[in-house]
Amino acid sequence: MSGDLRLDRLAKTFPNGTAALEELSADIAAGAFVSLLGPSGCGKSTVLRLIAGLEEPTRGRVDWPQTRGSLGFIFQEPTLMAWASAAKNAALPLELAGAPRSEAHARACAALAKVGLEGFANALPRELSGGMRMRVSIARALVAEPEVLLMDEPFAALDEFTRSKLNDDLLRLWAERRFTGIFVTHSVFEAVYLSQRILILSGRPGRLIADIENPAPYPRASGYRTSPEFNATAREILKALEDRAA
């Protein structure tokens, strides 16, 4: 991993006049796991799109000394090709990059195995559960071994059991790969469980109102969710949100 990510006074106003972000600055260390937390419409997803180059900032800039090819993106919905197998979906980034088909297939199957889908390479999306489809999406994002992984509320639509399991699987993959993880969520508890650091944004236009470190070590077993340390960090975040609302 080489190169930290810097958000330098980012601002974004859309053509319709909506101001999504205003003067957002943050430095994110290479290999860190950071969550963006805040109310709906505060610009969290816009931050990810600016980092990915899918949007251009109105002011400010994203500094990151890497090519866009070393970036993965997991969206809120799996967005899989309905007519293609799990392996074909997972191999898409490699095929678009010109990798030989046999190599892309082998790497896609290995990525599927990493997310618990060994044996499902030939399954179509309609044959998979919602959690399994999201696993295919994760495999697709990780198959090219990105330096930075952007995640836009990927587990929000899943039941709590599946969401909890995927949280654990995501942390396991992060520990193995040590990509820089930037995770958008509305859940205080998900942010605390996953993250080393939580960046809290105000309501629109999004501004950074708190930057909270989570000192809890990894790996984080399920018992961490009921620990005094977990509750203390969650209370600190909730207080920051309540103070801003007041």
N, C-alpha and C positions, 0 to 999 in steps of 0.2 A: 504494500500500500504506500503510495507516495502522494503527498499533497493534501493540505487541509482545504476545506470548503468555506468560503467567506461570502456572506450576504452583506453587501455594502450599501446601506441607506436605500433599500429597495422601495420603490413606489410603483403602483399600478392603477391607472384609471382607464376604464374601458371606453370605447367609442360612444356608448350611450350615456356617459357621464358618471357611471358608478365608480366610486373610489374604493378599490378593494384593499389596497395596502398603502401605508404611509411611513416612510423613514424606518424601515425594518432592517436592523443590522444584527448579525450574529456570526461568530466563528465556530465552525464545527470541525473537530479534530478527525483526521483520517482514522477509520476503524471504530468510531464511536457509534452508539445507538441513541438517537435523540427522537423524542416525540414532540409534535406540534399540537397544542391543545387550545381550544377556545370555542366560543359560541358559533352556531351556524352562520355562514356568510362573512366570517372574519378574515377570509383570505388564505386559509390554510392550504387548500388545494391549489390556489393560485401560486403560492410559494413553490410547490412542487413543480408546477408547469413552467415557472420561470427558471428553476434549476435545470430542468430537462431541455430547455430551449424551445418549448412548445408555445410560449408567449414571450414577448419582449417587454422589459420593464419600461415604464414611462420615465422614471428616473432611477439612478443607482445602477448597480451591476452585480452580477454573480461572478466571483473569481474562483476558478477551479482549474488547476493545471492538468486536465485530463481531456481525452477526446470523448465525444458524446457516445461513442461506441462502448465505452466502459461504464455505462449507466443502464440500470434496469428499472422498470416501472411496473408496479402492481396496482391496478385500478380497483375501484369499488366493486365492479362486476367482473367476472372472469373473462368476458369478451372473447370466447373461444370460437373457432370456426366450426359450425355445427356439423359440417359434412366431413370433417377430418378427425382422424384418430387422436388420442391423447399424445402419442409420440409425435405425430405430425404437427400438432399444435405447439408442443414444447420445442420442436426443432426449428420453428419459424425464424427466430432471430439468426440462427446459424445459416439457414438457407438463404436468407436475405443478404447475409454477409458474404455469400459465395462459397461456403464450405461444401465439400463433396457430400452428396446425399447419404452415402453410407456412414461417413463420419458424423454427420448431423444426427442421423437416426441413433447411432450408438451413444452419442453424448446425451441425446434427449432421453433415451431409456435409462441411462445412469442417473440423470437428474430426476426422473420420475421415481426411481428407486429411493433416492435421497429424501423425497417427501412422502414416502410410504405408499407409493403406487406401483410397486413392482408387480408385474402380472397384469397390469391394466393398460399396457402400451397400445393395444389395438382397440380399446373401448372408445366409443363415440361419446361426446358430451352428454347426450340424452340418456345414456346408460349409467351415468355417474350421479352421485348425490351432490348437493350444493357444496358441501365441504370438500369433496373429491375434485369437483371442477375448480375450486379455488386452489387446491394443491397443484393442479395442472398449470394454473396461471403462475404460481410461485416457481414451479420448475421451469417454465418458459422464461421468466425473468432472470433466473439464476444460471441458465444453461450456458450463457456466454461468459460466466464468471465476472460479473460487473464489479467495479470498484465502489460504486455507489448504488444503493437500492432505495428507490422512492416508493412509498406505500401509502395509498390514499384510502384510508378506512377499509382495508380489504376484508375484514371479518365482521363488519357492522351488521350484515344481513343474516348471520349465522346464529344458531342457537348457542346458549352459554356453554354447553358441554363441548361442542365442536370448536367454538371460539377459544376456549381454554386450551384444548389440545393443540390447536394451530399456533397459539401463542408459544407454547413449549417447543413445538417443532421449529418455529421461526428462530427462537433463541439458540436452539441447537445448531441450526444452519449458520447463524451469525457467528457462533463460537468457532465453527469449523472454518469458515471462509474469511471472517473479519472484514467484511465489506462495511462501508459507512452506511448505516441504516437511518433513514428519516421517515418517521411513521406518523401519519395524521390520524387522529382519533378524537371522538367526543367523550370518551370514557376516561375519567380520572384514574380509575382502578386499572384499566388496561395500560395506560401510560406509565403508571408507577411500576407495574409488574415487569414491563418490557425494558424500561429505559434507564440509562445512566444519567440522563438529563432531560428535563421537560421545559420547553419554551412555551409560555402562555401568551396568547394574543388577545388583544382587546376586541370588542365589537367593531364592525366596519366603520372606517377603514382600519384594517388590522395594524396594530402597533405592538411591539414587544413590551409587556407589562411585568413579566417575571421570568427569571431564568433560574430554575431550581435543580440543584444537583441531587441525585439519588445515590448515596454511598453504599447501598446494599450490594454485596458481592454476588458474582455468578459462580456456578449455576444457581438458578432460583427455582427451588422445588415448590410444589403446590402449597406447602405449609407457609411459605413466605406471605401468601395472600392474607393470612390471619395473624401475622406477627405484629408485635408492637412497632417495629421499624417501618413496616408497610403502612400501618395506620398513621404514623407520625408524618410520613411524607405526603400521604393523601390529605391529611388535615392542613398541611402547609399549602398545598395547591388549592384546596377549597377556600382557605382564608384569603389567598391572593385573588381568587375569582370573586369572593364576596366583597372584599375591600373595593375592588374595581366597580362592582355593581352599585355599591353604596355611594 
